[in-house]
Amino acid sequence: MDISGMLHPERVLMELKSTSKRDALIEIVEDLGKSDAVTNVDALKAAILEREEIMSTGVGLTIAVPHAKLASVKAFTLGIARSAKGIDYDSLDGQPVKIIVTIAAPDNDQNTYLRVLAAVMHVLRDEGKRAGILSAATPADVISVFKA
């Protein structure tokens, strides 16, 4: 599945201002909330934070993939954020997170939701692509990693 069409330069945060997991998630979701596809940013924020309380989306390899499905999300919207220092994220491997890809999805398309999540993970599991995301100079360069 090609997810590059779900990525937009304005949804790429080249360096998070936040240094804590909670603040980083809020910063990311507020940025996602600027998308026309997200009609209720507060609901998305609550869903993402609630999901993190259940189980960390820090999957290891310095990556996290927070995600939520909501009726108030009209189309799949992805955001990418980087942290050069890394954020303590309660990841499965205990390592700080440097790349966060957030998925906001409509609640009525489970099949596409799973395919998008799998496509994101396929890219992020590749060490060279993670390095490409971290070394990218522009948001467009970050997105190009997902196109390759």
C-alpha positions in Angstrom: 0.0 0.0 0.0 1.3 3.4 -0.9 0.8 5.7 2.1 2.8 8.6 0.7 -0.4 10.3 -0.5 -1.5 10.4 3.2 1.6 12.4 4.1 1.9 16.2 3.6 4.9 18.4 4.3 2.9 20.5 6.8 2.3 17.4 8.9 6.1 16.7 9.3 7.6 18.1 12.5 11.3 18.2 11.8 12.1 18.6 15.5 9.7 18.2 18.3 9.8 21.0 20.9 8.5 18.7 23.5 10.8 16.5 25.6 8.2 14.3 27.4 6.0 11.6 25.8 2.7 13.3 26.8 3.8 16.7 25.6 5.1 15.3 22.4 1.8 13.5 21.7 -0.1 16.7 22.3 2.2 18.7 20.1 1.8 16.1 17.3 -2.0 15.8 17.6 -2.4 19.6 17.6 -0.5 19.7 14.4 -2.6 16.9 12.9 -5.7 18.8 14.0 -4.9 21.5 11.5 -5.9 19.0 8.7 -9.3 19.4 7.3 -9.8 15.6 7.8 -9.7 16.0 11.6 -12.9 17.7 12.7 -12.4 17.3 16.5 -8.8 17.7 17.7 -9.8 17.3 21.3 -11.4 13.9 20.6 -8.2 12.8 18.7 -6.0 14.0 21.6 -8.1 12.1 24.1 -8.1 8.9 22.0 -4.3 9.0 21.4 -3.5 9.6 25.1 -6.0 7.0 26.2 -4.4 4.5 23.8 -1.0 5.2 25.3 -2.3 4.5 28.8 -3.4 1.1 27.8 -0.1 0.2 26.1 2.8 2.1 24.8 3.0 2.5 21.0 6.8 2.7 21.3 7.5 -0.5 19.4 11.3 -0.4 19.6 14.0 0.5 17.2 13.6 4.2 18.3 10.1 4.4 16.8 6.6 4.9 18.0 3.3 4.7 16.1 0.4 6.2 18.0 -2.9 5.6 16.3 -6.6 6.1 16.7 -9.8 5.6 14.8 -12.6 8.1 15.3 -15.8 9.1 13.6 -14.5 12.7 13.7 -11.7 11.8 11.3 -12.9 12.0 7.8 -9.8 10.7 5.9 -6.6 8.9 6.9 -4.2 11.6 8.1 -0.6 10.8 9.0 1.9 12.9 10.9 5.7 12.4 11.3 7.7 13.9 14.1 11.4 13.6 14.9 13.4 14.1 18.1 17.2 14.2 17.7 17.8 13.6 21.4 15.0 11.0 21.7 12.1 10.9 24.1 11.6 8.5 27.0 8.5 6.7 25.7 8.2 3.5 27.7 9.1 1.7 24.5 9.1 -2.1 24.4 12.9 -2.1 24.2 13.4 0.7 26.7 15.2 2.9 24.1 14.2 6.6 23.6 12.0 7.3 20.6 13.4 9.5 17.8 10.7 9.0 15.1 6.9 9.1 15.8 4.4 8.4 13.0 0.9 9.2 14.1 -2.1 7.8 12.3 -5.5 9.4 12.6 -8.1 7.2 10.9 -11.9 7.1 10.2 -13.6 4.6 12.4 -15.4 2.8 9.6 -12.6 1.3 7.6 -10.7 -1.4 9.6 -9.2 -3.1 6.5 -7.5 0.1 5.3 -6.5 1.0 8.9 -4.6 -2.3 9.3 -3.0 -1.9 5.8 -1.8 1.7 6.6 -0.4 0.5 10.0 1.4 -2.4 8.3 2.8 -0.1 5.5 4.1 2.4 8.1 5.8 -0.4 10.1 7.2 -1.9 6.9 9.1 1.4 6.3 10.1 2.0 9.9 11.5 -1.5 10.4 14.2 -0.7 7.7 17.3 0.7 9.4 18.3 2.6 6.2 14.9 4.2 6.0 14.9 5.2 9.6 18.4 6.8 9.0 16.9 8.6 6.0 14.1 10.0 8.0 16.4 11.2 10.7 18.9 12.8 8.2 16.4 14.4 5.9 16.8 18.1 5.5 13.2 19.0 4.6 9.7 17.6 5.1 9.6 16.6 1.5 12.8 14.6 2.0 11.1 12.8 4.9 8.1 12.0 2.8 10.3 10.7 -0.1 11.6 8.0 2.3 8.0 6.6 2.4 7.7 6.8 -1.4 11.0 4.9 -2.1 
